[in-house]
Amino acid sequence: VAVVTIDAPSTSNAITRPMLVHLARAFRELRDAENPAVRACVLAARGRKAFSAGIDLSAAEDVFKMDANDLTNDIVHQMERCDFLIVGAINGVAVNAGFELALACDVLVCSPRAAWIDTHAKLGLLPSWGLSAKLPRIVGAKAANAVSLAG
């Protein structure tokens, strides 16, 4: 079992462009190694407060400038291409992009502190990694609307 860790607890694991590139590379390298010993991967996060607070707002412009066609550095695309099971270890809040990273996992194991927050609609943003399609399939349309529209 491999482990990939989001490691920025001082910012509640807020996502920056370098972090996205690093995480995408980690999953790409695990997949491309074709190591038969890797049959599963745990996506975890340091700290007890947040799995991920979403995009780091102090670096949001840098993240939003990333090329949407650059699938090499698209973390969710790289996760979806993996042949092994990805288990999300959720120990705290998962907000917006953090929520989407969690939904990219095959299985979620959550602590009692896990919480899901989607403020895309409140902020006038569109989810980039499929939250609006994945969430209704997982929890049903009514529950997904309640989560996404409540913000």
Secondary structure, DSSP 4 states (H G I P E B T S, - for coil): -EEEEE--GGGTT-B-HHHHHHHHHHHHHHHHTT-TT--EEEEEESSSSEEE-SB-GGGHHHHHTS-TT-GGG-HHHHHHT-SSEEEEEE-SEEETHHHHHHHTSSEEEE-TT-EEE--HHHHT---SSSHHHHHHHHH-HHHHHHHHHH-
